[in-house]
Amino acid sequence: MFAFDAIHTVADIPRHQARTQPERPAQIFEGRETTFATLDRHVNQVAQGLLALGCQPQARVAYLGKNSDHYFEVLLGAIKARLVMVAVNWRLAVPEMSWILNDAGCELLFVGLEYKDCIEALKAACPSLQKVILMEGELPDALSYTAWRDAQSMQDPALPIALEDDVLQLYTSGTTGHPKGVQLTHANYLALFRCAQNTGMMDAVPGESGLVAMPVFHVAGTNIGLLNLAQGATSVVLREVDPGQILELIPRYRINHVFVVPAVILFLLQHPRCRETDFSSVRRLSYGASPIAEPLLRQAQAVFDCPFIQLYGLTETCGAGTFLPPEAHAPERAKLRSCGIPYPGIEIRVVDTAGNSVPAGEVGEIIVRSGVVMKGYWNRPDATAQAIINDWFHTGDAGYFDAEGFLFIHDRLKDMIVSGGENIYPAEVENALFGHPAVADVAVVGVPDEKWGEGVKAFVVLKPGEATTAEEIIEFARARIAGYKIPRSVDFIAALPRNPSGKILRRELRAPYWDGKTRQVN
């Protein structure tokens, strides 16, 4: 359980656990086991090393790499040094990565071994980037993480920390083609811990373990690791999602708490070893980031034989919002298409365009008020003012409450596509495709995809006299945007449907593919 009397900021998490259970395992990663006492010592060394490099309070440091126990050392070390972690999506293309590093003004970059080949390009594109620390291995122009860390003082810097200090800056896909940096603070995380505890979801005890499989550049990946550590549970960290490895680790470490996206549940059920795996240790399986198909959920419930909880939230709300409790997953409740009820301590309304609450059953925009709502978008005061109005965060998601107070997601006001748990904004993909010499106009929408929930589909209008193929369009995009954003299909049309003001009517493009579906998300 979380100790609110002892943990007053995120920086207190390793301190408290090192005092109360120093020899219990804090993290396990690829056979490497770290106790809470060792974790706190490493966190202190990282903090001292960052301060020795001259990092100023609230400066941004970046991490580009797959999941690792060392990521949480760097994250907590940065927090103890009053710095802010920027976890970069490693699925992005180099131009997208460099845009984030420049936007955040990062002077220091921690790089996983898999992305060492990006270092020179990032340094060339990011003038403020002064130091690179390689998380594994060695390079001539980069510091080695463990050698650098182990050369530092073990003394806790014990700096004064304000609740409004930022701890994490995660970038969301941008509706205008550029992502926005979401500023999450100590106060946000304390509010998250309290909300999670009040739902009964934060009930791990020392000696239990939780799986950290989702990427740490997403709020869910980092949150699960922090929630485990905050409760004194052991984090079993996976480098990346690997269904076979998940099936091996759950029985080996008797993992109690699992969070994955629905696509991963599908991959686990399709694995040939799934039915032979012992899931008896799993006390709860939580899922979120995108809705789940009812047949898939029913199959998963039969195989895992444990309580299921669905979670709905956004990066801007520290990942929190609503939860669908285990009892609501029963077939007779007919609530599986709902994303649940608000966490205790989180207010949620559904409003019309004038900001008035709408009656049960009527669709409107979902807005949120709580201590979990972000401080704002980094260096985007206008975007912040548009998103947070009178303390209410406007999600851009459309939905409705039923008569029992369960929230249903109906559509996305921002045209966002969710593919395999990844958020994709059409503008990002369209901006990339517009650069093709044969493209005169383009629109991107999400269409149903049995594997990923939604797939990216592009509609392209060619310039007069020009010719190209769908394959060439897709290859053109591949060099400019992340792989998961690349269109899976391309249709060539004479003109895009637009309203009188010129706005693309995406609903008309989407409609044939969603015909017969009960909702416009999958």
C-alpha positions as CSV (number, residue, x, y, z in Angstrom):
1,M,0.0,0.0,0.0
2,F,1.1,3.6,-0.6
3,A,2.4,5.4,2.5
4,F,1.0,9.0,2.1
5,D,2.5,9.8,5.5
6,A,6.0,9.1,4.3
7,I,5.9,9.8,0.5
8,H,5.4,13.6,-0.1
9,T,6.9,13.8,-3.6
10,V,7.9,11.2,-6.2
11,A,11.5,11.6,-5.0
12,D,10.5,10.1,-1.7
13,I,9.5,6.7,-3.3
14,P,13.0,5.1,-3.4
15,R,13.9,6.7,0.0
16,H,10.9,5.3,1.8
17,Q,11.3,1.8,0.3
18,A,15.0,1.7,1.1
19,R,14.3,2.6,4.7
20,T,11.4,0.1,5.2
21,Q,12.4,-2.9,3.1
22,P,16.0,-2.4,1.9
23,E,16.7,-6.1,0.9
24,R,13.4,-6.8,-1.0
25,P,13.8,-6.8,-4.8
26,A,12.7,-3.5,-6.4
27,Q,13.3,-4.4,-10.0
28,I,14.1,-7.5,-12.1
29,F,15.3,-7.0,-15.7
30,E,16.7,-9.8,-17.8
31,G,17.9,-11.7,-14.8
32,R,19.4,-8.6,-13.1
33,E,17.8,-8.1,-9.6
34,T,18.1,-4.8,-7.8
35,T,17.0,-4.4,-4.1
36,F,15.3,-1.2,-2.9
37,A,18.5,-0.2,-1.0
38,T,20.6,-0.5,-4.2
39,L,18.0,1.2,-6.3
40,D,18.0,4.2,-3.9
41,R,21.8,4.3,-4.0
42,H,21.8,4.2,-7.8
43,V,19.2,6.9,-7.9
44,N,21.3,9.1,-5.6
45,Q,24.4,8.5,-7.9
46,V,22.4,9.5,-11.0
47,A,21.2,12.7,-9.3
48,Q,24.7,13.6,-8.2
49,G,26.0,12.9,-11.7
50,L,23.4,15.1,-13.3
51,L,24.1,17.9,-10.9
52,A,27.9,17.5,-11.5
53,L,27.2,18.0,-15.3
54,G,25.7,21.4,-14.4
55,C,22.0,20.6,-15.0
56,Q,19.9,23.5,-13.7
57,P,16.6,23.0,-11.8
58,Q,13.7,21.9,-14.1
59,A,16.0,21.4,-17.1
60,R,14.9,18.6,-19.4
61,V,16.9,15.4,-19.8
62,A,15.8,12.9,-22.5
63,Y,15.7,9.1,-22.6
64,L,15.6,7.3,-26.0
65,G,15.5,3.6,-25.4
66,K,13.5,0.5,-24.8
67,N,12.3,-0.5,-21.3
68,S,15.0,-1.1,-18.7
69,D,15.4,-1.1,-15.0
70,H,18.0,1.6,-15.6
71,Y,15.3,3.9,-17.1
72,F,13.7,4.1,-13.7
73,E,17.0,4.8,-12.0
74,V,17.5,7.7,-14.4
75,L,13.9,8.9,-14.0
76,L,14.1,8.9,-10.2
77,G,17.6,10.3,-10.2
78,A,16.5,13.2,-12.4
79,I,13.6,13.8,-10.1
80,K,15.9,13.9,-7.0
81,A,18.0,16.4,-8.9
82,R,14.9,18.5,-9.6
83,L,15.1,17.8,-13.3
84,V,12.4,16.7,-15.8
85,M,12.5,13.4,-17.8
86,V,11.5,13.5,-21.4
87,A,10.9,9.9,-22.6
88,V,11.1,9.9,-26.4
89,N,9.1,7.5,-28.4
90,W,11.7,5.2,-30.0
91,R,9.2,4.3,-32.8
92,L,9.5,7.8,-34.2
93,A,11.6,8.7,-37.2
94,V,14.8,10.7,-36.5
95,P,13.3,14.0,-37.7
96,E,10.4,13.5,-35.2
97,M,12.8,12.6,-32.4
98,S,14.9,15.7,-33.0
99,W,11.9,17.9,-33.1
100,I,11.0,16.8,-29.6
101,L,14.5,17.2,-28.3
102,N,14.7,20.7,-29.7
103,D,11.3,21.6,-28.4
104,A,12.1,20.5,-24.9
105,G,15.6,22.1,-25.1
106,C,17.3,18.9,-23.9
107,E,21.0,19.2,-23.3
108,L,21.5,15.6,-22.1
109,L,20.4,12.4,-23.8
110,F,20.4,8.9,-22.4
111,V,20.4,6.4,-25.3
112,G,19.6,2.7,-25.4
113,L,22.0,0.5,-27.4
114,E,19.4,-0.2,-30.1
115,Y,19.4,3.5,-31.1
116,K,23.1,4.3,-31.0
117,D,23.1,4.7,-34.8
118,C,20.7,7.7,-34.3
119,I,23.2,9.6,-32.1
120,E,25.1,11.5,-34.8
121,A,22.0,12.5,-36.7
122,L,20.4,13.7,-33.5
123,K,23.5,15.7,-32.4
124,A,23.6,17.3,-35.8
125,A,19.9,18.3,-35.7
126,C,19.9,19.4,-32.0
127,P,22.3,22.2,-31.3
128,S,21.6,22.3,-27.6
129,L,22.4,18.6,-27.1
130,Q,25.8,18.6,-25.3
131,K,26.1,15.2,-23.7
132,V,25.1,11.6,-24.6
133,I,25.2,8.7,-22.2
134,L,24.9,5.2,-23.6
135,M,22.8,2.9,-21.5
136,E,24.7,-0.2,-22.6
137,G,28.0,-0.8,-24.2
138,E,30.5,1.9,-25.2
139,L,31.1,4.5,-27.9
140,P,34.0,6.9,-28.4
141,D,31.8,10.0,-28.1
142,A,29.4,8.9,-25.4
143,L,29.7,8.2,-21.7
144,S,29.0,4.7,-20.5
145,Y,26.0,4.7,-18.2
146,T,27.1,2.3,-15.4
147,A,30.7,3.7,-15.4
148,W,29.4,7.2,-15.2
149,R,26.8,6.4,-12.5
150,D,29.2,4.3,-10.4
151,A,31.8,7.2,-10.3
152,Q,29.3,9.5,-8.5
153,S,28.7,10.2,-4.8
154,M,26.1,8.0,-3.1
155,Q,24.8,10.8,-1.0
156,D,21.2,11.8,-1.4
157,P,21.2,15.4,-2.7
158,A,18.1,16.1,-0.6
159,L,17.1,19.1,-2.6
160,P,13.9,21.0,-1.7
161,I,11.2,20.0,-4.1
162,A,7.9,21.9,-4.8
163,L,4.7,20.0,-5.6
164,E,4.3,22.0,-8.8
165,D,7.8,21.0,-10.1
166,D,7.5,19.0,-13.3
167,V,8.7,15.4,-13.1
168,L,7.8,14.1,-16.5
169,Q,7.2,15.6,-20.0
170,L,5.6,13.2,-22.5
171,Y,4.8,14.2,-26.0
172,T,1.4,13.6,-27.5
173,S,0.6,13.4,-31.2
174,G,-0.3,16.9,-32.5
175,T,-3.4,17.9,-34.4
176,T,-1.4,20.5,-36.3
177,G,1.4,18.1,-37.2
178,H,3.7,18.7,-34.2
179,P,3.4,16.9,-30.9
180,K,2.8,18.8,-27.6
181,G,4.8,18.3,-24.4
182,V,2.5,17.4,-21.5
183,Q,3.9,18.6,-18.2
184,L,3.2,16.2,-15.3
185,T,4.1,17.3,-11.7
186,H,4.6,15.8,-8.3
187,A,1.1,17.0,-7.4
188,N,-0.3,15.2,-10.4
189,Y,1.3,12.0,-9.3
190,L,0.3,12.2,-5.7
191,A,-3.3,12.8,-6.9
192,L,-2.9,9.8,-9.2
193,F,-1.7,7.6,-6.3
194,R,-4.6,8.7,-4.1
195,C,-7.2,8.1,-6.9
196,A,-5.8,4.7,-7.7
197,Q,-5.8,3.7,-4.0
198,N,-9.4,4.8,-3.6
199,T,-10.5,2.5,-6.4
200,G,-8.8,-0.5,-4.7
201,M,-6.5,-0.9,-7.7
202,M,-3.5,0.2,-5.8
203,D,-3.5,-2.7,-3.3
204,A,-0.2,-4.4,-4.0
205,V,1.8,-5.3,-0.9
206,P,5.6,-5.9,-0.4
207,G,6.5,-9.3,-1.8
208,E,4.1,-9.0,-4.7
209,S,5.1,-8.2,-8.3
210,G,3.9,-6.3,-11.3
211,L,4.7,-6.6,-15.0
212,V,6.1,-3.5,-16.8
213,A,5.7,-4.4,-20.4
214,M,4.2,-1.3,-22.1
215,P,6.8,1.2,-23.4
216,V,7.9,3.8,-20.9
217,F,7.5,6.6,-23.4
218,H,3.8,6.1,-22.8
219,V,2.3,7.4,-19.6
220,A,1.0,3.8,-18.9
221,G,4.5,2.3,-19.1
222,T,6.1,4.8,-16.7
223,N,3.1,4.8,-14.4
224,I,3.0,1.1,-13.9
225,G,6.7,1.1,-12.9
226,L,6.2,4.0,-10.5
227,L,3.0,2.5,-9.0
228,N,4.8,-0.8,-8.3
229,L,7.8,0.9,-6.7
230,A,5.5,3.3,-4.7
231,Q,3.7,0.3,-3.2
232,G,6.8,-1.6,-2.4
233,A,6.1,-4.2,-5.0
234,T,8.7,-5.7,-7.4
235,S,8.7,-4.5,-11.0
236,V,9.5,-7.2,-13.5
237,V,10.6,-5.1,-16.5
238,L,10.4,-6.3,-20.1
239,R,12.6,-4.6,-22.7
240,E,9.6,-4.6,-25.1
241,V,6.4,-6.5,-25.6
242,D,7.1,-10.1,-26.4
243,P,4.2,-12.5,-25.9
244,G,6.4,-15.5,-25.4
245,Q,8.5,-13.8,-22.8
246,I,5.4,-12.5,-20.9
247,L,4.1,-16.1,-20.8
248,E,7.5,-17.2,-19.4
249,L,7.9,-14.5,-16.8
250,I,4.4,-14.6,-15.3
251,P,4.8,-18.1,-13.8
252,R,8.6,-17.7,-13.2
253,Y,8.2,-14.6,-11.0
254,R,4.6,-15.4,-9.8
255,I,3.5,-12.0,-11.2
256,N,0.4,-10.6,-9.5
257,H,-0.5,-7.5,-11.4
258,V,-0.5,-7.1,-15.2
259,F,-1.4,-4.1,-17.4
260,V,-1.4,-4.5,-21.2
261,V,-3.3,-3.0,-24.2
262,P,-6.0,-5.2,-25.9
263,A,-3.7,-5.9,-28.9
264,V,-1.2,-7.6,-26.5
265,I,-4.1,-9.7,-24.9
266,L,-4.8,-10.9,-28.5
267,F,-1.2,-11.8,-29.1
268,L,-1.0,-13.7,-25.8
269,L,-4.1,-15.7,-26.6
270,Q,-2.8,-16.5,-30.1
271,H,0.6,-17.8,-28.7
272,P,0.9,-21.6,-28.9
273,R,2.1,-21.8,-25.2
274,C,-0.8,-19.7,-23.8
275,R,-3.0,-22.6,-22.8
276,E,-0.1,-24.3,-21.0
277,T,0.9,-21.2,-19.0
278,D,0.2,-21.1,-15.2
279,F,-1.7,-17.8,-14.6
280,S,-2.7,-18.7,-11.0
281,S,-0.5,-15.9,-9.5
282,V,-2.3,-13.1,-11.5
283,R,-4.6,-11.3,-9.1
284,R,-5.8,-8.7,-11.6
285,L,-5.4,-8.0,-15.3
286,S,-5.9,-4.3,-16.3
287,Y,-6.2,-3.1,-19.9
288,G,-6.6,0.2,-21.6
289,A,-5.4,2.7,-24.3
290,S,-8.0,1.4,-26.7
291,P,-11.4,-0.5,-26.4
292,I,-11.5,-4.3,-26.5
293,A,-13.7,-6.5,-28.6
294,E,-16.2,-8.5,-26.4
295,P,-15.4,-11.9,-27.9
296,L,-11.7,-11.3,-27.2
297,L,-12.4,-10.3,-23.6
298,R,-14.6,-13.3,-23.0
299,Q,-11.9,-15.6,-24.3
300,A,-9.2,-13.8,-22.1
301,Q,-11.4,-14.1,-19.0
302,A,-11.7,-17.8,-19.5
303,V,-7.9,-18.3,-20.0
304,F,-6.6,-15.9,-17.3
305,D,-9.4,-16.7,-14.8
306,C,-8.8,-13.5,-12.8
307,P,-10.6,-10.1,-12.3
308,F,-10.3,-7.7,-15.3
309,I,-10.3,-3.9,-15.0
310,Q,-10.6,-1.5,-18.0
311,L,-8.9,1.9,-17.7
312,Y,-9.6,5.1,-19.6
313,G,-7.4,8.2,-19.3
314,L,-5.1,10.5,-21.3
315,T,-1.5,11.6,-21.0
316,E,-2.9,15.0,-20.0
317,T,-4.7,13.4,-17.0
318,C,-1.7,11.4,-15.9
319,G,-3.3,8.4,-17.4
320,A,-6.3,8.4,-15.1
321,G,-10.0,9.0,-15.8
322,T,-12.5,6.1,-15.5
323,F,-12.3,2.4,-14.6
324,L,-14.6,-0.5,-15.4
325,P,-14.5,-2.6,-12.3
326,P,-14.4,-6.4,-12.4
327,E,-18.1,-6.8,-11.5
328,A,-19.1,-4.7,-14.5
329,H,-17.4,-7.2,-16.8
330,A,-20.1,-9.8,-16.0
331,P,-22.1,-10.7,-19.1
332,E,-25.4,-9.8,-17.4
333,R,-24.2,-6.2,-16.7
334,A,-23.9,-5.4,-20.4
335,K,-21.2,-2.8,-19.7
336,L,-18.3,-4.0,-21.7
337,R,-18.7,-1.2,-24.3
338,S,-18.4,1.3,-21.4
339,C,-15.0,2.6,-20.2
340,G,-16.4,2.7,-16.7
341,I,-17.1,5.1,-13.9
342,P,-14.9,8.0,-12.7
343,Y,-12.2,7.3,-10.2
344,P,-13.0,8.7,-6.8
345,G,-11.5,12.1,-6.7
346,I,-12.0,12.7,-10.5
347,E,-14.9,14.7,-11.8
348,I,-16.1,14.0,-15.3
349,R,-18.8,15.7,-17.2
350,V,-20.3,15.4,-20.7
351,V,-21.1,18.8,-22.2
352,D,-22.5,20.5,-25.3
353,T,-20.7,23.1,-27.3
354,A,-21.8,25.8,-24.8
355,G,-20.3,23.9,-21.9
356,N,-23.6,22.7,-20.4
357,S,-23.9,19.2,-19.1
358,V,-26.1,17.0,-21.3
359,P,-28.6,14.4,-20.1
360,A,-27.8,10.7,-19.7
361,G,-27.7,9.1,-23.1
362,E,-26.9,12.3,-25.0
363,V,-23.5,12.6,-26.7
364,G,-21.2,15.5,-25.9
365,E,-17.5,16.2,-25.2
366,I,-15.9,14.5,-22.2
367,I,-14.3,17.0,-19.8
368,V,-12.3,16.2,-16.6
369,R,-11.5,18.1,-13.4
370,S,-9.0,16.7,-10.9
371,G,-5.6,17.0,-9.4
372,V,-4.4,14.6,-12.1
373,V,-4.9,17.2,-14.9
374,M,-1.5,18.3,-16.3
375,K,0.0,21.7,-15.5
376,G,-0.1,22.5,-19.2
377,Y,1.5,22.0,-22.6
378,W,5.2,22.9,-22.6
379,N,5.7,26.4,-24.1
380,R,2.2,26.3,-25.6
381,P,0.1,28.8,-23.5
382,D,-2.5,29.1,-26.3
383,A,-3.0,25.3,-26.6
384,T,-3.1,25.1,-22.8
385,A,-5.8,27.8,-22.6
386,Q,-7.9,26.0,-25.2
387,A,-7.6,22.6,-23.4
388,I,-8.0,23.7,-19.8
389,I,-11.0,26.1,-19.2
390,N,-11.9,27.0,-15.7
391,D,-9.9,24.0,-14.4
392,W,-11.8,21.6,-16.7
393,F,-9.6,19.7,-19.2
394,H,-11.4,19.2,-22.6
395,T,-10.5,15.8,-23.8
396,G,-11.7,16.1,-27.4
397,D,-13.4,12.7,-27.0
398,A,-17.1,12.4,-27.5
399,G,-19.2,10.2,-25.3
400,Y,-22.2,9.9,-23.0
401,F,-23.2,8.7,-19.6
402,D,-25.8,6.0,-19.2
403,A,-28.5,6.2,-16.5
404,E,-26.2,4.3,-14.1
405,G,-23.3,6.7,-14.5
406,F,-21.2,4.6,-16.8
407,L,-19.2,6.5,-19.4
408,F,-19.3,5.3,-23.1
409,I,-16.9,6.6,-25.7
410,H,-18.8,7.4,-28.9
411,D,-16.3,9.0,-31.2
412,R,-13.2,11.2,-31.2
413,L,-13.7,14.9,-31.8
414,K,-10.1,15.3,-32.7
415,D,-10.1,12.6,-35.4
416,M,-7.5,10.7,-33.5
417,I,-6.7,7.1,-34.6
418,V,-5.8,4.5,-32.0
419,S,-3.9,1.7,-33.5
420,G,-2.5,-1.0,-31.2
421,G,-2.7,1.5,-28.3
422,E,-0.8,4.2,-30.2
423,N,-2.4,7.6,-30.7
424,I,-2.1,8.8,-34.3
425,Y,-3.3,12.2,-35.5
426,P,-4.2,12.4,-39.2
427,A,-2.4,15.7,-39.6
428,E,1.0,14.1,-38.8
429,V,0.5,11.5,-41.5
430,E,-1.0,13.9,-44.0
431,N,1.9,16.3,-43.5
432,A,4.3,13.5,-44.4
433,L,2.4,12.4,-47.5
434,F,2.0,16.0,-48.8
435,G,5.7,16.1,-49.5
436,H,5.3,13.4,-52.3
437,P,5.8,15.2,-55.6
438,A,2.7,13.5,-57.1
439,V,0.3,14.3,-54.3
440,A,-2.1,17.2,-54.6
441,D,-4.3,16.5,-51.7
442,V,-4.6,13.9,-49.0
443,A,-6.8,12.9,-46.1
444,V,-6.1,10.1,-43.5
445,V,-8.7,8.3,-41.4
446,G,-8.9,5.2,-39.1
447,V,-10.7,2.1,-40.4
448,P,-11.4,-1.1,-38.5
449,D,-8.5,-3.5,-38.2
450,E,-9.0,-6.9,-36.6
451,K,-5.5,-7.0,-35.2
452,W,-4.7,-3.4,-34.2
453,G,-8.2,-2.1,-33.5
454,E,-7.8,0.6,-36.2
455,G,-5.6,0.9,-39.2
456,V,-4.4,4.1,-41.0
457,K,-6.0,4.6,-44.4
458,A,-5.0,7.4,-46.8
459,F,-7.1,8.9,-49.5
460,V,-4.9,10.6,-52.1
461,V,-5.7,13.1,-54.9
462,L,-3.0,13.2,-57.5
463,K,-1.7,16.3,-59.3
464,P,-2.8,16.6,-63.0
465,G,-0.6,14.4,-65.2
466,E,1.1,12.6,-62.3
467,A,1.0,8.9,-61.5
468,T,2.2,6.8,-58.6
469,T,1.2,3.7,-56.7
470,A,0.0,2.9,-53.2
471,E,3.3,1.1,-52.6
472,E,5.3,4.2,-53.5
473,I,3.2,6.4,-51.3
474,I,3.7,4.0,-48.4
475,E,7.5,3.8,-48.9
476,F,7.6,7.6,-49.2
477,A,6.0,7.8,-45.7
478,R,8.3,5.2,-44.2
479,A,11.3,7.5,-44.3
480,R,9.5,10.4,-42.7
481,I,7.2,9.1,-39.9
482,A,7.1,6.2,-37.4
483,G,6.2,2.8,-38.7
484,Y,2.9,2.6,-36.8
485,K,1.7,5.8,-38.4
486,I,2.3,4.6,-42.0
487,P,-0.9,4.0,-44.0
488,R,-1.7,0.3,-44.4
489,S,-3.8,1.1,-47.5
490,V,-4.1,4.0,-50.0
491,D,-7.0,4.8,-52.2
492,F,-6.7,7.3,-55.1
493,I,-9.8,9.6,-55.5
494,A,-10.7,12.5,-57.7
495,A,-11.4,15.0,-54.9
496,L,-11.7,15.0,-51.1
497,P,-15.2,15.7,-49.6
498,R,-15.2,19.1,-47.9
499,N,-17.7,21.4,-46.3
500,P,-18.3,25.0,-47.5
501,S,-15.5,26.3,-45.4
502,G,-13.1,23.8,-46.9
503,K,-12.7,21.4,-44.0
504,I,-12.3,17.8,-44.9
505,L,-15.4,15.7,-44.1
506,R,-13.6,12.7,-42.6
507,R,-16.8,11.2,-41.5
508,E,-17.8,10.7,-45.1
509,L,-14.5,8.9,-45.8
510,R,-14.8,6.8,-42.7
511,A,-18.5,5.9,-43.0
512,P,-18.4,3.0,-45.5
513,Y,-15.8,1.2,-43.4
514,W,-17.7,1.6,-40.1
515,D,-21.1,0.8,-41.5
516,G,-22.9,-1.6,-39.2
517,K,-20.6,-0.9,-36.2
518,T,-22.3,0.2,-33.0
519,R,-19.6,2.9,-32.4
520,Q,-17.1,4.8,-34.4
521,V,-14.0,3.4,-32.5
522,N,-12.8,-0.2,-32.6
